[in-house]
Amino acid sequence: DSDDKNEPTDALRQGLARAVKIMAAMDLRGTILPTGEIKNVKPAEETLKAIEKLGGPKDEDSLLNSDIAKSMLFPTILLSDAVAKGKTWSHKAESKDALGKTFTEHTFTYEGLTDKAGAKLEKISIKPAVKIEGDAKATLKGEIKDFKGAGYALFDNKAGRLVETVINQRMEMRFETKGMSFTQTSEQSTIVRLKGK
């Protein structure tokens, strides 16, 4: 919990707690293109100061290229041409961290019209997938034992913009380092929602 005043005592949980506090301090601004791609992202000045205080990246470029920022800027990539119900497409991404390379793929399927709070919106289901390619030189080895994820995006066709994106995922990982091994299970919910009218 980013509001918890008690710091964890072990190194692993200290690292996770720091990441949670950095995410809670983030205020990022940018432009969402009609395809859902996010461009021209800039952190607020207060965000850079708060994150530097927490031991995070010290400059704008390092922050925006960090895995924490990338996980928050989930790319909902829409097609620029017309779609019919049942149409499927995907978006792949790759990032590098202490474990090696992480490959993510989000598969999108157009589900048709749905009603939310009296508004007619286009619904797109989202199925995420994750794969890790370990670095042979890394001191920390990790493998995904189990992964489940699902979500959706709601698009306002009249206004020409995304209204909401929701992704829920559960991942079980096994780590090995210095002759020790442990398993970590994490559950993550990412909700991006249009503010105001």
Secondary structure, 3 states (H helix, E strand, C coil): CCCCCCCCCCHHHHHHHHHHHHHHHCCEEEEECCCCCEEEEEECHHHHHHHHHCCCCCCHHHHHCCHHHHHHCCCCCCCCCCCCCCCEEEEEEEEEECCEEEEEEEEEEEEEEEEECCEEEEEEEEEEEEEEEECCCCCCEEEEEEEEEEEEEEEECCCCEEEEEEEEEEEEEEEEECCEEEEEEEEEEEEEECCCC
